[in-house]
Amino acid sequence: MTDADFQLGPDGAGKRIVVAMSGGVDSSVVAALAVRTGAEVIGITLQLYDHGEAVGRAGSCCAGRDIRDARAVCDRLGIAHYVFDHETRFRDQVIDRFADDYLAGRTPIPCIQCNMGPKFTDLLTAARDLGADCLATGHYVRRVEGKAGAELHRAFDPARDQSYFLFATTQTQLDYLRFPLGGLPKPRVREIAAELGLGVAGKPDSQDICFVPDGNYAGLVKKLRPEADTAGEIVDAAGRVLGRHKGLIHFTVGQRRGLEIGGTPEPLYVIRLEAEARRVVVGPRAALAVRAARLSGINWLGGDYDGPLTAKVRSLAKPVPARRDGDWVVFDAPEYGVAPGQATVLYGGDRVIGGGWIEETESAYVAAETFAVSG
């Protein structure tokens, strides 16, 4: 690893790098690599909440124990470390929106909202205020200098790639950001941490949404929005009542378990949530087929790119061939599990071309029935 990984020019001396430090192994290794460049390095941690300490779980990022871990790494590396309190902003922009989205029958992705707000926006402001030449993070993506400027690409390790969560990164932000881990497999990152004697080398990765470390999303939403636990009907596409549910917060599009409806000829899935009527609409798996999705808040990083596209509709989904038609993304073949509130990210090969939030979908299942009748 050299200063080339931070794209500082031929020599890091006289440069300043700010590193976003969560207290985990990834950002800690980034800080260590930054020190190797010869640049002045400053670690910054945003205190977004202190839930991890309350539940006694070490894997929750930005909680009390993680701040202590980040400080310990900075002390070992001999660099400055600052903690900024952003709990109010995080609650307003991420946690409250998370609860409101569930209340509206959407499936939220708070990690993207966090990157769009407290993490990138606030950290970038802090880094510039400190006179840094760049802000480096531990995300597994690659920043590639293209003909028209910086491009965002998938990580070399597909199992660690986080590009889906960073689709909303603006071009201005991308010009300033650095992602030195994008070309490394996670085992190598842990090896580097161990070689440097960093105490976080064996620290487990966070597995859940950071502010819901016990995985009980419904419990958090109920606490913040008690009305979200209101019961309602479970109906089929024709509106026939098949059962009752205990609150929309317990369901998401594509879900099969927890419906507690028996006696049907085939398994039923949640195909739509009607928030105003508090109805869960269910149907066969074929009814989940979507031919297109309308996006809002589109962020375009592709410049004048006009090549073939693939689309990813969930963080763990495989990219599938698609095309963009204004605010709509049209899939070459029916796609399943496309839920409002999630994001659709568009790729040109390994490059992130853009993306947006799914607002509504067009059902391939309904379209097929309509064609059969009209034909």
Buried (B, 14 or more C-beta within 10 A) or exposed (E): BEBEBBEBEEEBEEBBBBBBBBBBBBBBBBBBBBBBBBBBBBBBBBBBBBBBBEEEBBBBBBBBBBBEBBBBBBEBBEBEBBBBEBBEBBBEBBBEBBBBBBBBBBBBBBBBBBBBBBBBBBBBEBBEEBEBBBBBBBBBBBBEEEEEEBBBBBBBBEEBBBBBBBBBBBBEBBEBBBBBBBBBBBEEBBBBBEEBEBEBBEBEEBEBBBBBBEEEBBEBBBEBBEEBBEEBBBBBBEEEEBBEBBBBBBBBBBBEEEBEBEEEEEEBBBBBBBBEEBBBBBBBBBBBBBBBBBBEEBBBBBEEBEEEBBBBBBBEBEBBEBBBEEEBBEBBEBBBBBBBBBBBBBBBEBBBBBBBBBBBBBBBBEBEEEEEEEE
